[in-house]
């Protein structure tokens, strides 16, 4: 059974430090470090210092994209509470928005410095998925991103004030944050031990495989979650976006493979 200790890690005077912020910072560091190690071992043509140079642009883009995306999906709430938009420590970011924003920030920097975009996307895919695995634990401390009621041994206790009105009589819920965290680690292992080897360093394969694998995991998890930010025709937006990413990524991989075949 999981029970969150609350969202505040400690306070210094009137300033509170939140677990969510600590976890997010740690996940960013893990992602960058992973990308740095991967570059040093498997991408000798990329200067490892490049990872540190481009990371701030990716991080800023990811944070802005993640928050803007989430706020747009929850626009009715944030229109009434505009000050909440900047209060990231309360939670409320979207991985899809982070991917889009980080990608834009990275592409702008890569184009400016004439760096290989797809190769960098591959490199950061490893760090991104591990960062996501750790980052999901921020949801645990905020008692959010949980699934339906359960009495399984992995059950998660949700405080009354965090429960949806229709589930007030239940104490324990599926810890979908944990399920996704585990799936993210599995995706990293697949990317590192399988996709990396069979792609033979063909740029873009790892990145688009990451998008496909994560999208499949997200579609699965969304079927359990009961706190989707927005539904369209009864379908969570996250699932719709995931399906679109799978389609785009599949065609992208086919195009890359065909292009590579012509060069051989």
Long-range contacts (C-beta under 8 A, 24 or more apart in sequence): 1-153, 1-154, 1-155, 1-156, 1-157, 1-172, 2-140, 2-154, 2-155, 2-156, 2-157, 2-175, 2-178, 3-156, 3-157, 4-140, 4-141, 4-142, 4-143, 4-157, 4-159, 5-141, 6-141, 7-89, 7-141, 7-142, 7-143, 18-89, 18-141, 19-138, 19-141, 19-142, 20-88, 20-89, 20-90, 20-91, 20-138, 20-141, 20-142, 21-88, 21-89, 23-134, 23-135, 23-137, 23-138, 23-141, 24-88, 24-135, 24-138, 26-134, 27-131, 27-132, 27-134, 27-135, 27-138, 28-59, 28-131, 30-127, 30-130, 30-131, 30-134, 31-124, 31-127, 31-128, 31-130, 31-131, 32-127, 33-127, 34-126, 34-127, 34-130, 34-131, 35-123, 35-124, 35-126, 35-127, 38-123, 38-126, 38-127, 39-123, 42-196, 42-201, 43-119, 43-123, 46-115, 46-116, 46-119, 46-120, 46-123, 50-115, 50-120, 51-123, 53-109, 53-113, 54-106, 54-109, 54-110, 54-115, 54-120, 57-105, 57-106, 57-108, 57-109, 58-102, 58-105, 58-106, 58-109, 58-124, 59-102, 59-105, 60-105, 61-101, 61-102, 61-103, 61-104, 61-105, 61-106, 61-108, 62-98, 62-99, 62-101, 62-102, 62-105, 63-88, 63-93, 63-98, 63-101, 64-101, 65-97, 65-98, 65-99, 65-100, 65-101, 65-102, 65-104, 66-93, 66-94, 66-95, 66-97, 66-98, 66-101, 67-92, 67-93, 67-97, 68-97, 68-101, 69-93, 69-94, 69-96, 69-97, 69-98, 69-100, 69-101, 70-94, 70-97, 70-229, 73-229, 73-230, 73-237, 74-229, 74-230, 90-142, 91-138, 91-139, 91-142, 91-144, 94-229, 94-238, 95-132, 95-214, 95-218, 96-238, 96-241, 96-242, 96-245, 99-128, 99-211, 102-128, 116-203, 118-203, 118-204, 118-207, 119-203, 121-203, 121-204, 121-206, 121-207, 122-203, 122-204, 122-205, 122-206, 122-207, 124-207, 125-191, 125-206, 125-207, 125-209, 125-210, 126-188, 126-191, 126-192, 126-206, 128-210, 129-184, 129-187, 129-188, 129-191, 129-210, 129-214, 130-184, 130-185, 130-188, 132-180, 132-181, 132-184, 132-214, 133-181, 133-182, 133-184, 133-185, 133-188, 134-181, 136-177, 136-178, 136-180, 136-181, 136-184, 137-177, 137-181, 139-177, 140-175, 140-177, 140-178, 144-177, 144-227, 145-176, 145-177, 145-180, 145-225, 145-227, 146-173, 146-174, 146-175, 146-176, 146-177, 146-225, 146-226, 146-227, 147-173, 147-174, 147-175, 147-176, 147-179, 147-224, 147-225, 147-226, 148-173, 148-174, 148-224, 148-226, 149-173, 149-174, 150-174, 154-178, 164-226, 164-227, 167-226, 173-226, 174-224, 176-221, 176-224, 176-225, 179-221, 179-224, 180-217, 180-218, 180-221, 183-217, 183-220, 183-221, 184-214, 184-217, 187-213, 187-214, 187-217, 202-256, 202-257, 202-260, 203-256, 204-252, 204-253, 204-256, 205-253, 205-256, 205-257, 208-249, 208-250, 208-252, 208-253, 208-256, 209-249, 209-253, 211-245, 211-246, 211-248, 211-249, 212-245, 212-246, 212-249, 212-250, 212-253, 214-242, 215-241, 215-242, 215-243, 215-245, 215-246, 215-249, 216-242, 216-246, 218-242, 219-243
